[in-house]
Amino acid sequence: MPAPVHVAVPRAKFDLDKMVRKARKYAPQHIQIVVAEPSGERVASRTN
């Protein structure tokens, strides 16, 4: 069963694109990266 991890940071002090690139590069293949927007969630990277 997956364990979700939620991170909330001020948008002005955070580069989301840079963080997602690093997560894709260094995260294990079974990790699913989800970018949550105030209007809902959208998947930024999905496990194959």
ChimeraX attribute file (.defattr): number of C-alpha atoms within 10 A of each C-alpha:
attribute: neighborCount
match mode: 1-to-1
recipient: residues
	/A:1	3
	/A:2	6
	/A:3	5
	/A:4	9
	/A:5	7
	/A:6	8
	/A:7	6
	/A:8	7
	/A:9	8
	/A:10	7
	/A:11	8
	/A:12	6
	/A:13	7
	/A:14	11
	/A:15	10
	/A:16	12
	/A:17	9
	/A:18	9
	/A:19	11
	/A:20	15
	/A:21	10
	/A:22	11
	/A:23	15
	/A:24	15
	/A:25	10
	/A:26	8
	/A:27	11
	/A:28	10
	/A:29	11
	/A:30	9
	/A:31	13
	/A:32	18
	/A:33	18
	/A:34	16
	/A:35	14
	/A:36	14
	/A:37	8
	/A:38	5
	/A:39	6
	/A:40	7
	/A:41	10
	/A:42	11
	/A:43	10
	/A:44	12
	/A:45	14
	/A:46	11
	/A:47	9
	/A:48	6
